[in-house]
Amino acid sequence: MPHASSRRFVWEHPELMIDLPGDWRQESADATNSHLELVSDLNRARITISITPVQMPMDQLEEVARGLMALHRKYKCEARGYRLRNETITPRIEEQSVELSYDGQRSGVGTFGFVAFVSTRKIVTMCCDRRLSFEAGRASAMSTLAKGFKIRLP
């Protein structure tokens, strides 16, 4: 399962793999490894990953993905005061899944990125909260995280 070297954090799971450069460390995980929280002091960020097993027909994937997006949008906008941008919902028919994502910002507080996959047999979400920072390299942190996140679909 998780292991860290001085320069990387790697977490292998039957449903996904995470391979991140830097000072990432596991802060918590549940007993089934279906929920994981990672923290990086250097990136001033927290990643929360959840894996929920489901059994869902292909014709319901997009509807469930849109509902999941609406729930997260409501929570981030109404409860936390973020402005959302770049919302996408992309059917991935060959992988029997739908990918959804968005990012957002709260003035003076930080940024947020969200990526999820709704498939015929699981829902995987990855949320990344970053505190406001103008230090060099912070703008590309979410793309670095996305490159290190490999999901096995469906």
DAFEN-V325549 format. One record per residue. N is the residue number from 1. OMEGA is omega in whole degrees, 0 to 359 (none if undefined). BURIAL is I if it has 24 or more other ideal C-beta (glycine too) atoms within 12 Angstrom, else O. D_CENTER is the distance of its C-alpha to the mean C-alpha in Angstrom with 2 decimals. Layout:
BEGIN
n: <N;N>
omega: <OMEGA;OMEGA>
burial: <BURIAL;BURIAL>
d_center: <D_CENTER;D_CENTER>
END
This chain:
BEGIN
n: <1;2;3;4;5;6;7;8;9;10;11;12;13;14;15;16;17;18;19;20;21;22;23;24;25;26;27;28;29;30;31;32;33;34;35;36;37;38;39;40;41;42;43;44;45;46;47;48;49;50;51;52;53;54;55;56;57;58;59;60;61;62;63;64;65;66;67;68;69;70;71;72;73;74;75;76;77;78;79;80;81;82;83;84;85;86;87;88;89;90;91;92;93;94;95;96;97;98;99;100;101;102;103;104;105;106;107;108;109;110;111;112;113;114;115;116;117;118;119;120;121;122;123;124;125;126;127;128;129;130;131;132;133;134;135;136;137;138;139;140;141;142;143;144;145;146;147;148;149;150;151;152;153;154>
omega: <187;168;183;170;181;185;185;169;180;178;181;183;179;183;182;175;176;179;186;174;173;191;182;176;179;178;177;174;177;185;181;184;176;178;184;174;179;180;173;176;181;180;184;188;175;176;174;180;178;177;180;177;177;168;188;176;181;185;177;186;183;178;179;179;179;176;178;178;180;178;180;178;180;180;184;182;186;185;186;175;179;169;183;176;173;178;176;170;186;174;177;188;182;179;179;183;173;177;175;180;170;172;182;183;173;185;177;183;182;180;184;174;182;175;178;175;175;181;181;182;176;170;179;177;174;178;178;175;178;175;180;179;177;180;180;176;183;183;183;184;182;179;175;178;181;179;182;184;181;182;176;182;3;none>
burial: <O;I;O;O;O;O;O;O;I;O;I;O;I;O;I;I;O;I;I;I;O;I;O;I;I;I;O;O;O;O;O;O;O;O;O;I;I;I;I;I;O;O;I;O;I;I;I;I;I;I;I;O;O;I;O;I;O;O;O;O;I;I;O;I;I;O;O;I;I;O;O;I;I;O;O;I;O;O;O;O;O;I;O;I;O;O;I;O;I;O;O;O;O;O;O;I;I;I;I;I;I;I;I;I;I;O;O;O;O;I;I;I;I;I;I;I;I;I;I;I;I;I;I;I;I;I;I;I;I;I;I;O;O;O;O;O;O;O;O;O;I;I;O;I;I;O;O;I;I;O;I;O;O;I>
d_center: <18.32;17.06;19.33;19.55;22.15;23.35;21.12;18.05;15.69;15.42;14.11;15.45;15.04;16.89;13.85;11.71;12.28;10.81;13.39;13.09;16.23;17.59;17.90;14.67;15.78;14.79;15.62;15.45;14.86;16.71;19.70;18.22;15.15;13.07;11.29;10.52;10.45;10.99;13.06;14.70;17.93;18.56;15.43;15.79;12.10;10.13;6.76;6.44;5.73;8.18;10.45;13.22;16.25;18.06;21.05;20.98;23.28;22.19;23.84;21.54;18.11;18.12;19.54;16.93;14.11;16.14;16.61;12.98;12.56;15.78;14.87;11.85;14.17;16.96;15.32;14.14;17.45;19.98;19.01;17.48;19.26;16.67;17.72;15.28;15.68;14.83;13.86;13.95;14.40;15.56;17.46;17.42;20.72;21.47;18.38;19.02;15.68;14.22;11.17;10.14;8.63;10.11;10.62;13.21;15.66;18.07;21.32;22.29;19.20;16.08;13.20;9.79;7.00;4.99;4.55;6.29;9.35;12.44;15.15;18.62;17.80;14.25;11.22;7.88;4.86;1.44;3.62;5.93;9.55;12.37;16.01;18.45;20.00;22.37;22.61;22.68;19.56;17.09;16.66;15.20;12.67;9.56;11.32;12.12;8.65;8.03;11.48;10.97;8.42;10.96;10.90;14.35;15.29;16.80>
END
